[in-house]
Amino acid sequence: MDDGTIEQIATADLTAAAAVVDLADDIVGKAVQQLSTTGGPDTQQVLAYDIAHAASAVATARSLLDYGAKGDVEAKITCAFAADMAHDLASKVLGRENEWGVQRDALGDAHQFISDFAAPEFLASLAEQAGPRHLDS
C-alpha cells in the first residue's frame, strides 16, 4: 500500500469499493448475455455455475457498501470483502475471457484496489476486530 497507512486507506476507498462492485456487476452482466447466446446453462454448466457464484458475491459486496459507511471498521471490512470478491471473479475470468464475453483486462481498473485490500497486512489488521452489527439501528 503506497498511498498511506492502513487506517487512512479504508475510509477513503469506499468510493473505490463501489466502483469495483459496479465493474464486477458489469462483467457478470456481460457473462449472462454471453451465456444466453451460447446455449444457456444446459450447454454451459460450468460458466452458469461460475456466473451464479460471482453474482451472489457481487450482490453481497453491494449490500456491504451501506454497512461500510457506518464507520472505520465497517469500511475496512467492506473493502476487504469487495477485494476478495473481485479477486475471486478475476480467477474465474482469467483465461476464459471469451466465455465471459469480456476483454482480457476487464478487471484492470480493480487491480490496485485488490492489491491494497487483499494484502496480507491489511487483512491481518482486521483479525482482532469484530465488526459492529448495528442490529439496534
N, CA, C and O atoms as a MOPAC input file, in Angstrom:
PM7 MOZYME 1SCF
protein

 N      0.84700 1    -1.16800 1     0.00000 1
 C      0.00000 1     0.00000 1     0.00000 1
 C      0.88800 1     1.22500 1     0.00000 1
 O      1.63500 1     1.46900 1     0.94800 1
 N      0.80100 1     1.97500 1    -1.05000 1
 C      1.72800 1     3.07900 1    -1.20100 1
 C      1.10300 1     4.44700 1    -0.97500 1
 O      1.82200 1     5.44400 1    -1.05000 1
 N     -0.18500 1     4.55200 1    -0.70600 1
 C     -0.82600 1     5.85300 1    -0.56300 1
 C     -1.12400 1     6.23900 1     0.87900 1
 O     -1.78500 1     7.25400 1     1.10100 1
 N     -0.67700 1     5.49100 1     1.84900 1
 C     -0.94000 1     5.85800 1     3.22600 1
 C     -1.01600 1     4.64100 1     4.11400 1
 O     -0.75200 1     3.51300 1     3.69700 1
 N     -1.38400 1     4.90300 1     5.34700 1
 C     -1.47600 1     3.80500 1     6.29700 1
 C     -2.75100 1     3.01600 1     6.06800 1
 O     -3.65500 1     3.45300 1     5.35600 1
 N     -2.80500 1     1.85700 1     6.67900 1
 C     -3.98700 1     1.01100 1     6.59300 1
 C     -5.20700 1     1.77400 1     7.07800 1
 O     -6.27000 1     1.69300 1     6.46300 1
 N     -5.07300 1     2.51300 1     8.16900 1
 C     -6.20000 1     3.24300 1     8.74400 1
 C     -6.71900 1     4.32000 1     7.79100 1
 O     -7.92800 1     4.53000 1     7.70300 1
 N     -5.83600 1     4.99400 1     7.08700 1
 C     -6.24300 1     6.07000 1     6.18800 1
 C     -6.90700 1     5.54200 1     4.92100 1
 O     -7.79600 1     6.19000 1     4.37000 1
 N     -6.49000 1     4.39600 1     4.46800 1
 C     -6.94600 1     3.90500 1     3.17700 1
 C     -8.40700 1     3.46400 1     3.19400 1
 O     -9.14100 1     3.79800 1     2.26400 1
 N     -8.85900 1     2.73600 1     4.19800 1
 C    -10.18000 1     2.10400 1     4.14900 1
 C    -11.31500 1     3.09700 1     3.95900 1
 O    -12.13200 1     2.92400 1     3.05400 1
 N    -11.38700 1     4.12000 1     4.77500 1
 C    -12.48500 1     5.06500 1     4.65800 1
 C    -12.42400 1     5.80500 1     3.33500 1
 O    -13.45600 1     6.04300 1     2.70700 1
 N    -11.23100 1     6.16800 1     2.90900 1
 C    -11.07600 1     6.91400 1     1.66300 1
 C    -11.46700 1     6.08300 1     0.44800 1
 O    -11.75000 1     6.64900 1    -0.60800 1
 N    -11.49000 1     4.76700 1     0.56600 1
 C    -11.71400 1     3.93800 1    -0.60600 1
 C    -13.08700 1     3.27600 1    -0.68400 1
 O    -13.25900 1     2.33200 1    -1.45500 1
 N    -14.06000 1     3.73500 1     0.08100 1
 C    -15.41600 1     3.21600 1    -0.11000 1
 C    -15.94100 1     3.56900 1    -1.49600 1
 O    -16.70300 1     2.80800 1    -2.09200 1
 N    -15.53100 1     4.71900 1    -2.00200 1
 C    -15.90900 1     5.08600 1    -3.36700 1
 C    -15.27700 1     4.11400 1    -4.35600 1
 O    -15.91600 1     3.69700 1    -5.32200 1
 N    -14.02700 1     3.75800 1    -4.11300 1
 C    -13.35800 1     2.77800 1    -4.97000 1
 C    -14.01800 1     1.40800 1    -4.83500 1
 O    -14.14300 1     0.68000 1    -5.81900 1
 N    -14.43700 1     1.05700 1    -3.63000 1
 C    -15.13700 1    -0.22100 1    -3.43600 1
 C    -16.41000 1    -0.25400 1    -4.27300 1
 O    -16.70800 1    -1.25900 1    -4.91800 1
 N    -17.15400 1     0.83900 1    -4.26200 1
 C    -18.38300 1     0.91400 1    -5.06100 1
 C    -18.06500 1     0.78700 1    -6.54800 1
 O    -18.80900 1     0.14100 1    -7.28600 1
 N    -16.98100 1     1.39000 1    -6.98600 1
 C    -16.58900 1     1.29500 1    -8.39700 1
 C    -16.21100 1    -0.13900 1    -8.76200 1
 O    -16.53700 1    -0.60900 1    -9.85200 1
 N    -15.53100 1    -0.83100 1    -7.86200 1
 C    -15.15700 1    -2.22700 1    -8.10300 1
 C    -16.40400 1    -3.10700 1    -8.16300 1
 O    -16.49500 1    -4.00300 1    -9.00100 1
 N    -17.35300 1    -2.85300 1    -7.28300 1
 C    -18.60900 1    -3.60700 1    -7.30600 1
 C    -19.33800 1    -3.36900 1    -8.63000 1
 O    -19.84400 1    -4.31100 1    -9.24000 1
 N    -19.39100 1    -2.11600 1    -9.07000 1
 C    -20.03300 1    -1.80600 1   -10.35500 1
 C    -19.32400 1    -2.50200 1   -11.51400 1
 O    -19.97200 1    -3.03500 1   -12.41500 1
 N    -17.99900 1    -2.49500 1   -11.48900 1
 C    -17.21800 1    -3.15400 1   -12.53000 1
 C    -17.51700 1    -4.65300 1   -12.55300 1
 O    -17.74200 1    -5.23500 1   -13.61400 1
 N    -17.51700 1    -5.26500 1   -11.38000 1
 C    -17.79800 1    -6.69800 1   -11.28700 1
 C    -19.21700 1    -7.00900 1   -11.76000 1
 O    -19.44700 1    -8.00800 1   -12.44200 1
 N    -20.15600 1    -6.15400 1   -11.39800 1
 C    -21.54300 1    -6.34000 1   -11.82300 1
 C    -21.65700 1    -6.26800 1   -13.34800 1
 O    -22.41300 1    -7.02800 1   -13.95200 1
 N    -20.91300 1    -5.36500 1   -13.95900 1
 C    -20.90400 1    -5.24600 1   -15.41600 1
 C    -20.34700 1    -6.51800 1   -16.05700 1
 O    -20.87100 1    -6.98700 1   -17.06800 1
 N    -19.29700 1    -7.06800 1   -15.47600 1
 C    -18.70000 1    -8.30000 1   -16.00000 1
 C    -19.69100 1    -9.45100 1   -15.89400 1
 O    -19.83600 1   -10.23800 1   -16.82900 1
 N    -20.36700 1    -9.55000 1   -14.76400 1
 C    -21.37600 1   -10.60000 1   -14.59400 1
 C    -22.49900 1   -10.42200 1   -15.62100 1
 O    -22.96800 1   -11.40000 1   -16.20200 1
 N    -22.92400 1    -9.19300 1   -15.84100 1
 C    -23.96100 1    -8.92800 1   -16.83800 1
 C    -23.54500 1    -9.35300 1   -18.23200 1
 O    -24.34000 1    -9.93100 1   -18.97300 1
 N    -22.30300 1    -9.06800 1   -18.59200 1
 C    -21.79700 1    -9.48400 1   -19.90800 1
 C    -21.74300 1   -11.00300 1   -20.01100 1
 O    -22.02800 1   -11.57400 1   -21.06400 1
 N    -21.37500 1   -11.65000 1   -18.91200 1
 C    -21.31300 1   -13.11100 1   -18.91600 1
 C    -22.70300 1   -13.72100 1   -19.07900 1
 O    -22.86300 1   -14.72700 1   -19.76900 1
 N    -23.70100 1   -13.11700 1   -18.44900 1
 C    -25.07700 1   -13.60000 1   -18.60500 1
 C    -25.50900 1   -13.46900 1   -20.06500 1
 O    -26.12100 1   -14.38100 1   -20.62100 1
 N    -25.18700 1   -12.33600 1   -20.68000 1
 C    -25.51200 1   -12.16000 1   -22.10300 1
 C    -24.80100 1   -13.20700 1   -22.95000 1
 O    -25.39400 1   -13.80300 1   -23.84900 1
 N    -23.52600 1   -13.42100 1   -22.65200 1
 C    -22.74000 1   -14.40600 1   -23.39600 1
 C    -23.33800 1   -15.79900 1   -23.21400 1
 O    -23.44800 1   -16.55800 1   -24.17600 1
 N    -23.71900 1   -16.13300 1   -22.00000 1
 C    -24.32200 1   -17.43400 1   -21.71200 1
 C    -25.59400 1   -17.63800 1   -22.53000 1
 O    -25.83900 1   -18.72300 1   -23.05700 1
 N    -26.38800 1   -16.59500 1   -22.62700 1
 C    -27.65700 1   -16.71800 1   -23.35800 1
 C    -27.45100 1   -16.91500 1   -24.85500 1
 O    -28.31300 1   -17.47800 1   -25.52900 1
 N    -26.32200 1   -16.46100 1   -25.37800 1
 C    -26.06600 1   -16.60900 1   -26.81700 1
 C    -25.29100 1   -17.88000 1   -27.15900 1
 O    -25.10000 1   -18.19700 1   -28.33300 1
 N    -24.84900 1   -18.60200 1   -26.13900 1
 C    -24.03900 1   -19.80200 1   -26.39600 1
 C    -24.71300 1   -21.07800 1   -25.89600 1
 O    -24.03900 1   -22.06200 1   -25.59000 1
 N    -26.02100 1   -21.05700 1   -25.81500 1
 C    -26.73300 1   -22.28400 1   -25.47900 1
 C    -27.31500 1   -22.34200 1   -24.08700 1
 O    -28.01800 1   -23.29600 1   -23.75400 1
 N    -27.04200 1   -21.34900 1   -23.27100 1
 C    -27.61400 1   -21.31800 1   -21.93100 1
 C    -26.97300 1   -22.30400 1   -20.97100 1
 O    -25.98400 1   -22.95500 1   -21.30700 1
 N    -27.53800 1   -22.41300 1   -19.78000 1
 C    -26.93300 1   -23.24800 1   -18.74700 1
 C    -26.94300 1   -24.74400 1   -19.06900 1
 O    -26.14000 1   -25.49800 1   -18.51700 1
 N    -27.83300 1   -25.17800 1   -19.94600 1
 C    -27.84700 1   -26.60400 1   -20.29100 1
 C    -26.58600 1   -27.03000 1   -21.03100 1
 O    -26.13200 1   -28.16500 1   -20.88900 1
 N    -26.02100 1   -26.12100 1   -21.82100 1
 C    -24.81000 1   -26.46100 1   -22.57200 1
 C    -23.54800 1   -25.84700 1   -21.96900 1
 O    -22.43600 1   -26.25100 1   -22.31200 1
 N    -23.71300 1   -24.88300 1   -21.08000 1
 C    -22.56700 1   -24.18100 1   -20.48100 1
 C    -22.67300 1   -24.22700 1   -18.95100 1
 O    -22.72500 1   -23.18700 1   -18.29400 1
 N    -22.70500 1   -25.43500 1   -18.39700 1
 C    -22.96500 1   -25.58900 1   -16.97000 1
 C    -21.89000 1   -24.96500 1   -16.08600 1
 O    -22.21400 1   -24.36100 1   -15.06300 1
 N    -20.64400 1   -25.09800 1   -16.45100 1
 C    -19.57100 1   -24.53500 1   -15.63000 1
 C    -19.65700 1   -23.01600 1   -15.62500 1
 O    -19.54600 1   -22.38800 1   -14.57200 1
 N    -19.85400 1   -22.42900 1   -16.79000 1
 C    -19.99400 1   -20.97800 1   -16.86600 1
 C    -21.20600 1   -20.51700 1   -16.06200 1
 O    -21.12300 1   -19.53100 1   -15.32900 1
 N    -22.32100 1   -21.21300 1   -16.19100 1
 C    -23.52700 1   -20.82900 1   -15.45100 1
 C    -23.28000 1   -20.88200 1   -13.94400 1
 O    -23.71200 1   -19.98800 1   -13.21500 1
 N    -22.59700 1   -21.91000 1   -13.47900 1
 C    -22.27500 1   -22.02800 1   -12.05500 1
 C    -21.37800 1   -20.87600 1   -11.61800 1
 O    -21.62200 1   -20.24800 1   -10.58800 1
 N    -20.34700 1   -20.60300 1   -12.39900 1
 C    -19.42400 1   -19.51900 1   -12.05000 1
 C    -20.12700 1   -18.16600 1   -12.04400 1
 O    -19.85100 1   -17.32900 1   -11.18500 1
 N    -21.02500 1   -17.94600 1   -12.99000 1
 C    -21.78400 1   -16.69200 1   -13.02300 1
 C    -22.64900 1   -16.57000 1   -11.77500 1
 O    -22.68900 1   -15.51200 1   -11.14700 1
 N    -23.33700 1   -17.64000 1   -11.41500 1
 C    -24.20900 1   -17.59900 1   -10.23300 1
 C    -23.40800 1   -17.29300 1    -8.97200 1
 O    -23.83000 1   -16.48800 1    -8.14200 1
 N    -22.27000 1   -17.92700 1    -8.83500 1
 C    -21.41500 1   -17.69400 1    -7.67200 1
 C    -20.92600 1   -16.25200 1    -7.65500 1
 O    -20.95400 1   -15.59000 1    -6.61700 1
 N    -20.47800 1   -15.77200 1    -8.80600 1
 C    -19.98100 1   -14.39600 1    -8.89500 1
 C    -21.09700 1   -13.39100 1    -8.63600 1
 O    -20.88600 1   -12.40100 1    -7.93500 1
 N    -22.27300 1   -13.63200 1    -9.19100 1
 C    -23.40100 1   -12.70900 1    -8.99200 1
 C    -23.77600 1   -12.61700 1    -7.52100 1
 O    -24.10600 1   -11.53800 1    -7.03000 1
 N    -23.72800 1   -13.73000 1    -6.82500 1
 C    -24.02300 1   -13.73600 1    -5.39400 1
 C    -23.00200 1   -12.90700 1    -4.62300 1
 O    -23.36800 1   -12.13400 1    -3.73800 1
 N    -21.73900 1   -13.06400 1    -4.95300 1
 C    -20.68700 1   -12.29500 1    -4.27900 1
 C    -20.80400 1   -10.80700 1    -4.58600 1
 O    -20.59600 1    -9.97500 1    -3.70300 1
 N    -21.13400 1   -10.46500 1    -5.82300 1
 C    -21.31500 1    -9.05600 1    -6.19500 1
 C    -22.47700 1    -8.45500 1    -5.41100 1
 O    -22.36700 1    -7.34300 1    -4.89600 1
 N    -23.57800 1    -9.17800 1    -5.31900 1
 C    -24.73900 1    -8.67500 1    -4.57500 1
 C    -24.41200 1    -8.49200 1    -3.09500 1
 O    -24.85300 1    -7.52500 1    -2.47400 1
 N    -23.65000 1    -9.40800 1    -2.53700 1
 C    -23.25200 1    -9.28600 1    -1.13600 1
 C    -22.33900 1    -8.08300 1    -0.94600 1
 O    -22.50100 1    -7.32300 1     0.00900 1
 N    -21.38500 1    -7.90800 1    -1.84600 1
 C    -20.48400 1    -6.75000 1    -1.76000 1
 C    -21.26700 1    -5.44800 1    -1.87800 1
 O    -20.98600 1    -4.48900 1    -1.15900 1
 N    -22.24000 1    -5.40700 1    -2.77300 1
 C    -23.05100 1    -4.19500 1    -2.92400 1
 C    -23.81400 1    -3.90200 1    -1.63100 1
 O    -23.91500 1    -2.74700 1    -1.21800 1
 N    -24.34600 1    -4.93400 1    -0.99800 1
 C    -25.09600 1    -4.71300 1     0.24200 1
 C    -24.19000 1    -4.23700 1     1.37200 1
 O    -24.64800 1    -3.56600 1     2.29800 1
 N    -22.92700 1    -4.57500 1     1.30000 1
 C    -21.97400 1    -4.13900 1     2.32500 1
 C    -21.60300 1    -2.66600 1     2.20500 1
 O    -21.08000 1    -2.09400 1     3.16200 1
 N    -21.85400 1    -2.04100 1     1.07700 1
 C    -21.46800 1    -0.63300 1     0.90900 1
 C    -22.15500 1     0.26300 1     1.93300 1
 O    -21.52000 1     1.16800 1     2.47400 1
 N    -23.42600 1     0.03600 1     2.21100 1
 C    -24.11500 1     0.82100 1     3.24300 1
 C    -23.51300 1     0.55400 1     4.61700 1
 O    -23.32300 1     1.47600 1     5.41000 1
 N    -23.21600 1    -0.71000 1     4.89200 1
 C    -22.57200 1    -1.07900 1     6.15300 1
 C    -21.23100 1    -0.36100 1     6.27600 1
 O    -20.89700 1     0.14700 1     7.34600 1
 N    -20.47000 1    -0.31700 1     5.20100 1
 C    -19.15500 1     0.31600 1     5.22000 1
 C    -19.19300 1     1.79100 1     5.55100 1
 O    -18.21900 1     2.33300 1     6.07400 1
 N    -20.29900 1     2.44900 1     5.25500 1
 C    -20.42500 1     3.88300 1     5.52900 1
 C    -20.69400 1     4.17600 1     7.00400 1
 O    -20.72200 1     5.34200 1     7.39800 1
 N    -20.88900 1     3.16000 1     7.81500 1
 C    -21.23600 1     3.35200 1     9.22500 1
 C    -20.03900 1     3.58900 1    10.13200 1
 O    -20.21900 1     3.96300 1    11.29100 1
 N    -18.82700 1     3.38400 1     9.64200 1
 C    -17.66300 1     3.61300 1    10.49400 1
 C    -16.38900 1     3.06200 1     9.89200 1
 O    -16.39500 1     2.45600 1     8.82000 1
 N    -15.29500 1     3.28300 1    10.60400 1
 C    -13.97600 1     2.89300 1    10.11400 1
 C    -13.81700 1     1.38000 1     9.98900 1
 O    -13.37000 1     0.88800 1     8.95200 1
 N    -14.17500 1     0.64500 1    11.02600 1
 C    -14.04500 1    -0.81600 1    10.97700 1
 C    -14.94700 1    -1.38000 1     9.88800 1
 O    -14.55200 1    -2.27200 1     9.13700 1
 N    -16.15700 1    -0.85200 1     9.81200 1
 C    -17.09900 1    -1.30700 1     8.80200 1
 C    -16.56400 1    -1.05100 1     7.38800 1
 O    -16.72500 1    -1.88300 1     6.49500 1
 N    -15.93700 1     0.09300 1     7.19900 1
 C    -15.34700 1     0.42200 1     5.89700 1
 C    -14.22800 1    -0.54800 1     5.54200 1
 O    -14.11000 1    -0.98100 1     4.39600 1
 N    -13.41200 1    -0.88300 1     6.52700 1
 C    -12.31900 1    -1.83300 1     6.27900 1
 C    -12.85600 1    -3.20600 1     5.89500 1
 O    -12.36200 1    -3.83700 1     4.96000 1
 N    -13.87500 1    -3.66500 1     6.62500 1
 C    -14.47400 1    -4.96800 1     6.31700 1
 C    -15.06900 1    -4.95500 1     4.91000 1
 O    -14.90800 1    -5.91200 1     4.15200 1
 N    -15.74500 1    -3.88300 1     4.57300 1
 C    -16.35000 1    -3.75300 1     3.24800 1
 C    -15.29100 1    -3.79900 1     2.15600 1
 O    -15.45400 1    -4.50400 1     1.16000 1
 N    -14.21300 1    -3.05300 1     2.33800 1
 C    -13.14600 1    -3.04100 1     1.33100 1
 C    -12.48900 1    -4.41400 1     1.21100 1
 O    -12.17500 1    -4.85800 1     0.10600 1
 N    -12.27900 1    -5.08700 1     2.34300 1
 C    -11.68100 1    -6.42200 1     2.30200 1
 C    -12.57700 1    -7.39600 1     1.54300 1
 O    -12.09400 1    -8.18000 1     0.72500 1
 N    -13.87900 1    -7.34800 1     1.81200 1
 C    -14.79300 1    -8.25400 1     1.12100 1
 C    -14.85400 1    -7.93400 1    -0.37100 1
 O    -14.81800 1    -8.84000 1    -1.20400 1
 N    -14.94600 1    -6.65900 1    -0.70700 1
 C    -15.01300 1    -6.27200 1    -2.12200 1
 C    -13.74700 1    -6.70200 1    -2.86400 1
 O    -13.82100 1    -7.14600 1    -4.01000 1
 N    -12.60000 1    -6.57300 1    -2.22400 1
 C    -11.34800 1    -7.00600 1    -2.85100 1
 C    -11.33100 1    -8.51400 1    -3.05000 1
 O    -10.89500 1    -9.00000 1    -4.09400 1
 N    -11.80300 1    -9.25500 1    -2.05600 1
 C    -11.85500 1   -10.71000 1    -2.17100 1
 C    -12.82000 1   -11.13100 1    -3.28000 1
 O    -12.53300 1   -12.04700 1    -4.05100 1
 N    -13.95800 1   -10.45400 1    -3.35000 1
 C    -14.93800 1   -10.74400 1    -4.39700 1
 C    -14.33100 1   -10.51000 1    -5.78000 1
 O    -14.47800 1   -11.33900 1    -6.67800 1
 N    -13.65000 1    -9.37900 1    -5.94400 1
 C    -13.05300 1    -9.05000 1    -7.23900 1
 C    -11.92500 1   -10.01800 1    -7.58600 1
 O    -11.77400 1   -10.40500 1    -8.74500 1
 N    -11.14000 1   -10.40700 1    -6.59700 1
 C    -10.06300 1   -11.36900 1    -6.82100 1
 C    -10.63100 1   -12.72200 1    -7.24300 1
 O    -10.11800 1   -13.36200 1    -8.16000 1
 N    -11.68700 1   -13.14700 1    -6.57000 1
 C    -12.32800 1   -14.40500 1    -6.91800 1
 C    -12.89700 1   -14.35100 1    -8.33800 1
 O    -12.76000 1   -15.30400 1    -9.10500 1
 N    -13.52800 1   -13.24300 1    -8.67500 1
 C    -14.05800 1   -13.07500 1   -10.03000 1
 C    -12.92500 1   -13.12000 1   -11.05300 1
 O    -13.04900 1   -13.75500 1   -12.10000 1
 N    -11.82900 1   -12.44900 1   -10.74400 1
 C    -10.68300 1   -12.44800 1   -11.65800 1
 C    -10.17600 1   -13.86700 1   -11.89900 1
 O     -9.81100 1   -14.21400 1   -13.02200 1
 N    -10.15300 1   -14.68900 1   -10.84800 1
 C     -9.67500 1   -16.06600 1   -11.01000 1
 C    -10.62100 1   -16.89100 1   -11.87600 1
 O    -10.18900 1   -17.83200 1   -12.54300 1
 N    -11.90100 1   -16.54800 1   -11.87100 1
 C    -12.86100 1   -17.25200 1   -12.71800 1
 C    -12.73500 1   -16.81900 1   -14.18300 1
 O    -12.88700 1   -17.63300 1   -15.09400 1
 N    -12.46000 1   -15.54300 1   -14.39700 1
 C    -12.43300 1   -14.97100 1   -15.74500 1
 C    -11.09500 1   -15.20900 1   -16.44700 1
 O    -11.06400 1   -15.41600 1   -17.66000 1
 N    -10.00500 1   -15.18200 1   -15.70700 1
 C     -8.66500 1   -15.27700 1   -16.29100 1
 C     -8.52100 1   -16.51100 1   -17.18400 1
 O     -8.72000 1   -17.64300 1   -16.74300 1
 N     -8.17900 1   -16.26900 1   -18.42000 1
 C     -8.00900 1   -17.33700 1   -19.39200 1
 C     -9.30900 1   -17.78600 1   -20.03900 1
 O     -9.30500 1   -18.59900 1   -20.96400 1
 N    -10.42400 1   -17.25100 1   -19.54700 1
 C    -11.74600 1   -17.62000 1   -20.07300 1
 C    -12.52200 1   -16.37400 1   -20.50000 1
 O    -13.75300 1   -16.37400 1   -20.50100 1
 N    -11.81000 1   -15.33100 1   -20.85700 1
 C    -12.44200 1   -14.05900 1   -21.20300 1
 C    -13.46900 1   -14.21100 1   -22.32000 1
 O    -14.53100 1   -13.59000 1   -22.27200 1
 N    -13.16800 1   -15.02100 1   -23.31300 1
 C    -14.12400 1   -15.21500 1   -24.41400 1
 C    -15.41800 1   -15.84300 1   -23.91700 1
 O    -16.50400 1   -15.45100 1   -24.34400 1
 N    -15.30800 1   -16.81400 1   -23.01800 1
 C    -16.50900 1   -17.43400 1   -22.44800 1
 C    -17.35300 1   -16.41800 1   -21.68500 1
 O    -18.58200 1   -16.46900 1   -21.71300 1
 N    -16.68000 1   -15.49900 1   -21.00800 1
 C    -17.37100 1   -14.49600 1   -20.19300 1
 C    -17.81400 1   -13.28600 1   -21.01400 1
 O    -18.58400 1   -12.45700 1   -20.52800 1
 N    -17.33900 1   -13.18100 1   -22.24100 1
 C    -17.72500 1   -12.06400 1   -23.09900 1
 C    -17.07900 1   -10.74900 1   -22.70900 1
 O    -17.67200 1    -9.68500 1   -22.88100 1
 N    -15.85500 1   -10.82200 1   -22.18000 1
 C    -15.16100 1    -9.60900 1   -21.73600 1
 C    -13.76400 1    -9.54800 1   -22.33700 1
 O    -13.24800 1   -10.53900 1   -22.85300 1
 N    -13.16900 1    -8.37600 1   -22.26000 1
 C    -11.80100 1    -8.17600 1   -22.71700 1
 C    -10.82000 1    -8.76600 1   -21.69800 1
 O    -11.17100 1    -9.02100 1   -20.54600 1
 N     -9.61700 1    -8.97000 1   -22.14500 1
 C     -8.58600 1    -9.57300 1   -21.31100 1
 C     -8.31600 1    -8.77300 1   -20.03700 1
 O     -8.01100 1    -9.35400 1   -18.99600 1
 N     -8.42300 1    -7.47300 1   -20.10900 1
 C     -8.12800 1    -6.62500 1   -18.95000 1
 C     -9.40400 1    -6.12500 1   -18.26700 1
 O     -9.42600 1    -5.02400 1   -17.71800 1
 N    -10.44600 1    -6.92200 1   -18.30000 1
 C    -11.75200 1    -6.49700 1   -17.79000 1
 C    -11.70300 1    -6.01800 1   -16.34200 1
 O    -12.47000 1    -5.13400 1   -15.96300 1
 N    -10.83000 1    -6.57700 1   -15.54200 1
 C    -10.71700 1    -6.17800 1   -14.13900 1
 C     -9.48100 1    -5.32100 1   -13.87900 1
 O     -9.07000 1    -5.14200 1   -12.73200 1
 N     -8.89900 1    -4.79600 1   -14.94300 1
 C     -7.69400 1    -3.98300 1   -14.79600 1
 C     -7.86700 1    -2.79600 1   -13.87200 1
 O     -6.95900 1    -2.46000 1   -13.11100 1
 N     -9.02400 1    -2.15800 1   -13.93300 1
 C     -9.26000 1    -0.98900 1   -13.08000 1
 C     -9.38500 1    -1.35400 1   -11.60300 1
 O     -9.32100 1    -0.47500 1   -10.74200 1
 N     -9.56000 1    -2.62300 1   -11.30500 1
 C     -9.68000 1    -3.06700 1    -9.91000 1
 C     -8.35100 1    -3.53400 1    -9.33100 1
 O     -8.26800 1    -3.85500 1    -8.14500 1
 N     -7.32500 1    -3.57200 1   -10.14900 1
 C     -6.05000 1    -4.15500 1    -9.71800 1
 C     -5.48700 1    -3.50200 1    -8.45700 1
 O     -5.14300 1    -4.20400 1    -7.50500 1
 N     -5.38800 1    -2.18900 1    -8.43300 1
 C     -4.80400 1    -1.52200 1    -7.26600 1
 C     -5.66800 1    -1.72800 1    -6.02400 1
 O     -5.14700 1    -1.93100 1    -4.92700 1
 N     -6.97800 1    -1.67600 1    -6.19600 1
 C     -7.88900 1    -1.90500 1    -5.07300 1
 C     -7.68400 1    -3.30600 1    -4.49600 1
 O     -7.58900 1    -3.47300 1    -3.28000 1
 N     -7.61700 1    -4.30700 1    -5.36800 1
 C     -7.38000 1    -5.68000 1    -4.91400 1
 C     -6.03500 1    -5.77100 1    -4.21500 1
 O     -5.92100 1    -6.38800 1    -3.15500 1
 N     -5.02500 1    -5.16400 1    -4.80100 1
 C     -3.68900 1    -5.18200 1    -4.21300 1
 C     -3.68200 1    -4.58200 1    -2.81100 1
 O     -3.05200 1    -5.12400 1    -1.90300 1
 N     -4.38000 1    -3.46500 1    -2.63700 1
 C     -4.41300 1    -2.79800 1    -1.33300 1
 C     -5.20700 1    -3.57800 1    -0.29500 1
 O     -4.74000 1    -3.77200 1     0.82800 1
 N     -6.40000 1    -4.02600 1    -0.65900 1
 C     -7.32300 1    -4.54700 1     0.33900 1
 C     -7.35500 1    -6.06300 1     0.45300 1
 O     -8.06400 1    -6.60100 1     1.30400 1
 N     -6.60400 1    -6.75500 1    -0.38400 1
 C     -6.40800 1    -8.18900 1    -0.20700 1
 C     -4.99700 1    -8.46300 1     0.30200 1
 O     -4.57800 1    -9.61400 1     0.41900 1
 N     -4.27300 1    -7.39000 1     0.60100 1
 C     -2.90400 1    -7.51900 1     1.10600 1
 C     -2.91400 1    -8.20000 1     2.47300 1
 O     -3.75000 1    -7.87700 1     3.31700 1
 N     -2.00200 1    -9.12900 1     2.69800 1
 C     -1.97400 1    -9.83500 1     3.97900 1
 C     -1.91900 1    -8.91200 1     5.19400 1
 O     -2.57400 1    -9.17700 1     6.20200 1
 N     -1.15000 1    -7.83600 1     5.10700 1
 C     -1.05300 1    -6.93900 1     6.26100 1
 C     -2.37200 1    -6.21100 1     6.52400 1
 O     -2.71800 1    -5.94500 1     7.67500 1
 N     -3.10400 1    -5.89100 1     5.46200 1
 C     -4.40900 1    -5.25800 1     5.66100 1
 C     -5.38300 1    -6.24900 1     6.28700 1
 O     -6.07300 1    -5.91700 1     7.25100 1
 N     -5.44300 1    -7.45100 1     5.74900 1
 C     -6.35000 1    -8.46400 1     6.29300 1
 C     -5.98900 1    -8.81300 1     7.73100 1
 O     -6.87400 1    -9.02100 1     8.56200 1
 N     -4.69400 1    -8.87800 1     8.02800 1
 C     -4.26500 1    -9.16100 1     9.40400 1
 C     -4.71700 1    -8.06700 1    10.35700 1
 O     -4.99500 1    -8.33800 1    11.52600 1
 N     -4.79200 1    -6.83200 1     9.87000 1
 C     -5.23100 1    -5.73000 1    10.73200 1
 C     -6.69700 1    -5.88500 1    11.14600 1
 O     -7.13600 1    -5.25500 1    12.10800 1
 N     -7.44400 1    -6.70400 1    10.44000 1
 C     -8.85900 1    -6.93000 1    10.75500 1
 C     -9.08400 1    -8.14500 1    11.65100 1
 O    -10.18200 1    -8.33700 1    12.17500 1
 N     -8.06400 1    -8.95400 1    11.82500 1
 C     -8.22900 1   -10.23500 1    12.51000 1
 C     -8.76600 1   -10.11100 1    13.93300 1
 O     -9.53600 1   -10.96400 1    14.37200 1
 N     -8.38700 1    -9.09600 1    14.63900 1
 C     -8.80100 1    -8.94000 1    16.03500 1
 C     -9.95700 1    -7.96500 1    16.20700 1
 O    -10.29100 1    -7.60000 1    17.33400 1
 N    -10.57200 1    -7.53700 1    15.11300 1
 C    -11.65300 1    -6.55400 1    15.20100 1
 C    -12.98500 1    -7.19800 1    14.82100 1
 O    -13.17100 1    -7.67900 1    13.70400 1
 N    -13.88700 1    -7.19100 1    15.77000 1
 C    -15.24000 1    -7.65800 1    15.46000 1
 C    -16.00400 1    -6.48800 1    14.85700 1
 O    -16.04900 1    -5.40300 1    15.43600 1
 N    -16.58400 1    -6.70600 1    13.72800 1
 C    -17.35300 1    -5.63800 1    13.09600 1
 C    -18.64700 1    -5.38500 1    13.84800 1
 O    -19.35700 1    -6.32700 1    14.20200 1
 N    -18.95700 1    -4.12400 1    14.09200 1
 C    -20.22700 1    -3.80400 1    14.74600 1
 C    -21.39800 1    -4.35300 1    13.93100 1
 O    -21.38600 1    -4.30300 1    12.70100 1
 N    -22.39600 1    -4.87100 1    14.62200 1
 C    -23.53300 1    -5.49700 1    13.93200 1
 C    -24.62800 1    -4.50900 1    13.55600 1
 O    -25.35900 1    -4.73700 1    12.59300 1
 N    -24.75000 1    -3.43200 1    14.28900 1
 C    -25.77100 1    -2.41000 1    14.02700 1
 C    -27.18000 1    -3.00500 1    13.98300 1
 O    -28.00100 1    -2.60100 1    13.16000 1
 N    -27.45200 1    -3.94300 1    14.84800 1
 C    -28.76900 1    -4.57700 1    14.86000 1
 C    -29.82700 1    -3.72600 1    15.55500 1
 O    -31.02300 1    -3.93200 1    15.35000 1
 N    -29.39500 1    -2.78000 1    16.37100 1
 C    -30.33800 1    -1.93600 1    17.09300 1
 C    -30.73700 1    -0.69800 1    16.31400 1
 O    -31.66300 1     0.00800 1    16.71400 1
 N    -30.06500 1    -0.42300 1    15.22100 1
 C    -30.34800 1     0.81400 1    14.48900 1
 C    -31.29400 1     0.62900 1    13.34900 1
 O    -31.61600 1     1.59100 1    12.65200 1

